[in-house]
């Protein structure tokens, strides 16, 4: 039986591939504020299942594969065994809300990709194992907690600088959702994180 992480990856890959072959489908799924304001609220979810290109898709799904499998057991006891799926989809939605509020009157704003959900998964994993090594670009090892600090700092800097096609705001809010939702669902994760943070092991 497929775990939920693998199932999400399969669906995302299939939808992305179909959207690349069908411009009408791509345009219907992407996050476009005027369409959302006209009632197409499903775009809050659908944009997270399409990607700009193969590298965008590969990077997100590679990250989700390794960290999603490691943490999904924490959420699955909720909502009849579908807690992780709900956590992931909610992260995609919540991560996009600030971007929508900021750009809801912009006819030129577009956003897509699973980064909000993937960021939530990654930061939830960091709560569990802050000193585990994350391999940046699958090569460079860096402790998870140091990666988190650098990730947030860079996202804030890049978002303020502007001029990028990357939705750094969604990365930040997805990360925040991952931390907050995990602590709300399992309050003991916070003292666990603090204890682990104060007792590094390499």
N, C-alpha and C positions, 0 to 999 in steps of 0.2 A: 504494500500500500504506500502511495506517495506521501511524503511529509508535505505540510502546507507550504513550506518555503519553495520546494521543488515545483509544486503545483502553480504557485504564483509566477515563478520564473517561466514555466512552459506557456502559460497564458500570455504573459508579457511579450515573450519572443514571438508567438504566433500573431498577436495583435499588431506588434510593430512591423513584422514582415508584411502582413496584409495591407497595413496603412502605407507602407513604402510603395506598394504596387497600385494603390488606389488613392488618387489625390483627393477625391470627394470624401472618402472615409477618413483620411488624414485630417482634412479640414474640419470634419464634423467632430473629431475626438479631441483636437488640440484645445488648450485653454485660451479662450478669446472673450475678454470681458463684456463687449456689447452683446454677444450671443448669450452669455450667462445672465445678463440683466434682462434679456428677453424671455427668460424662463428655461434655458437649457442648463439647469443646475447640475446635470449629470457630468458636465465637463470638469467639475471639481474632482471627479474620480477618473474619468476616461483619459485625461491628459497624462496620468501616471502610468499608462500602459502603452504609450507610444514614445519613440525616441528619435532624435535628429538623424542619427547615423549608426553604423555598426559599432564604432568605438564607444559611443555614448551608451548604447545598449549593453555591450560587453562589460564595461566598467561597472555599471550599476548592478547587473545580474551577478557578476563575479563577487562583488562585495556582499550582496544579499545572500548568495549561496553559502558563503563561509560563516557569516555572523547570524543569519536567520536560523540556520539549523542549530546553532549553539544555544539560542535563547528561546525558541518557539515553545519549548516545554513549559516555560514559566507562565505563558499566557493561555495555553490550550485548556487548562481546567475551567476557564471562564467561557460563558456563552455556549454551553453545550459542546465544547471541544473546538470551537472556532474562534477562540480568543485571539490567537495570533493574526488570523486573517483580518479580524475587526480592527486590531491594533494597527496593522499595516495600512489598511484602507483609510482609517481615521487620520493617520499621520499624513497621508497624501492630501487629504481634504484640509486639515488644519494648517499644514505648511503653506497652502496656497491662499488662505483667507487674507493675510496682510497684503499680499501682492494684488489681490482683487480690489481690496479697499483703496489701495494707492492708485491703481490703474483702471478703475471701473469705467472711467469716461474716455479711455484711450482706445482709439480704433486701430492703433498700430501695435498694440501690445499682444504678444503671443508667448505661451510657455508650455513646455512639455517635459516629460521624463519622470522617472520614479525616484528622483533624488530626495524628495521630502520624506518618503517612506523609508528609503534606504538609510538616510541620516538618522531617523528615529531608531531603526534597528541597531545601527552601529553604536549610538550613544547609550542605548539600553545595555548592550554588551559591555561597554566600558564601565557601567555601574557594577556589573558582576565581576569583572576582572580588569581593574584599572592598570595593572602592571604587565598584562600580557602583551606580547609583541604583535604589532600590526605591521604588515609588510607594505610599505608605500610603493606604489607601482609594481607590487608583487616582488620587489627586490630589496628595498631599504628597510631594515627593521627599526621600529620606533615604539617605545612604550605607549600603550593605548591612551593613558591620561595625558601624556605630552602631545600626542597627536590631536586629542580633543581640544586642548588649549590653542594649539597652532591653527586648527581647523576653524574654530570660532573667531579667533583674531583675524585670520585672513578673510573669512566671509564678511565680517564687519567692514574691514578695510576695502575689499573689492566692491561691496554693495554701495559704500559711500563714494567711492571713486567713479562708479558707473562705467558706461562705455563697453559693457560686456554682454554677450548673448546668454550668459549663465545666470540663472535665477538664484543668486546667493542668499536672498531673503528667505526663499523656501528651504534652503539648506539649514539656515539658523533656526527657523521655526519648527522644522521637522526634528532637529536635534533636541530642541527644548521640549517638544511634545513627547519624544521618546523617554526623556529623563522624568518628566512630571507624571506621565501616565503610568510608568513602571513603578514609581514610588507610591502612587495612589493605590494601585492594584496590590502591591506587595510592600507595605511600609517597612518591613524588616530589611529591605534591600538597602536602605539608607545607612543604618549602622553597619551593615556588612561592607558597604562601599567605604565608609570612613575607616573602619578597621583594616580593610585591605590596603587602602591608600597609605595608612601609617605604617604598614608592614610590608614594604616592597620586597619582592623576591624575583630574582633574575635567573 
